[in-house]
């Protein structure tokens, strides 16, 4: 009987690492420099707005969002962010 998974991978797992008690040389302790997980999530201040858009525009973004496996609101938000950041630099 052949296993459902791990058939090919089995040959790669046969060689095991053999650790020894040999000296490793001079070691240096490095302080933990990584931030905690809650600081890795970058959050920007968002403001909720109500905005009336053309039906055809929303349908376009919904279609494109589905094609790219994302949210249409996220696409519109990114478009507004790009537009505003570009024009803030030139103003």
ZAMARGU-4260 file (C-alpha; in steps of 0.2 Angstrom, whole numbers, plus 5000, padded with zeros to 4 digits):
<rodrens>
0) 5000/5000/5000 | 5006/5018/4995 | 5004/5032/5008 | 4993/5046/5002 | 5006/5059/5007
5) 5025/5060/5010 | 5030/5047/4996 | 5042/5058/4987 | 5047/5068/5003 | 5052/5052/5012
10) 5068/5050/5003 | 5074/5068/5009 | 5070/5064/5027 | 5081/5049/5029 | 5098/5059/5032
15) 5097/5065/5049 | 5108/5079/5056 | 5121/5072/5069 | 5125/5085/5082 | 5141/5084/5092
20) 5148/5092/5107 | 5162/5100/5098 | 5167/5118/5104 | 5158/5131/5093 | 5171/5145/5095
25) 5168/5162/5102 | 5150/5166/5104 | 5142/5184/5105 | 5125/5186/5113 | 5114/5198/5102
30) 5100/5208/5111 | 5083/5205/5104 | 5080/5219/5091 | 5064/5213/5084 | 5048/5223/5089
35) 5034/5214/5098 | 5020/5207/5086 | 5008/5221/5090 | 5020/5233/5083 | 5022/5224/5067
40) 5005/5228/5061 | 5005/5246/5054 | 4989/5255/5056 | 4985/5272/5049 | 4971/5283/5055
45) 4956/5280/5044 | 4941/5290/5043 | 4924/5283/5037 | 4915/5293/5024 | 4899/5291/5014
50) 4902/5293/4995 | 4890/5292/4981 | 4899/5284/4965 | 4892/5280/4948 | 4885/5263/4947
55) 4896/5259/4932 | 4912/5264/4942 | 4908/5253/4957 | 4904/5238/4945 | 4921/5241/4937
60) 4930/5240/4953 | 4920/5225/4959 | 4924/5216/4943 | 4942/5220/4944 | 4943/5216/4963
65) 4936/5199/4959 | 4948/5196/4945 | 4963/5200/4957 | 4955/5192/4973 | 4954/5207/4983
70) 4941/5219/4990 | 4934/5233/4978 | 4934/5245/4993 | 4952/5242/4996 | 4956/5246/4977
75) 4946/5262/4978 | 4955/5267/4994 | 4972/5263/4987 | 4968/5273/4971 | 4962/5288/4982
80) 4978/5286/4993 | 4990/5286/4977 | 4981/5301/4970 | 4982/5312/4985 | 5000/5307/4989
85) 5005/5311/4971 | 4997/5328/4971 | 5002/5333/4989 | 5020/5332/4983 | 5018/5343/4968
90) 5008/5356/4977
</rodrens>
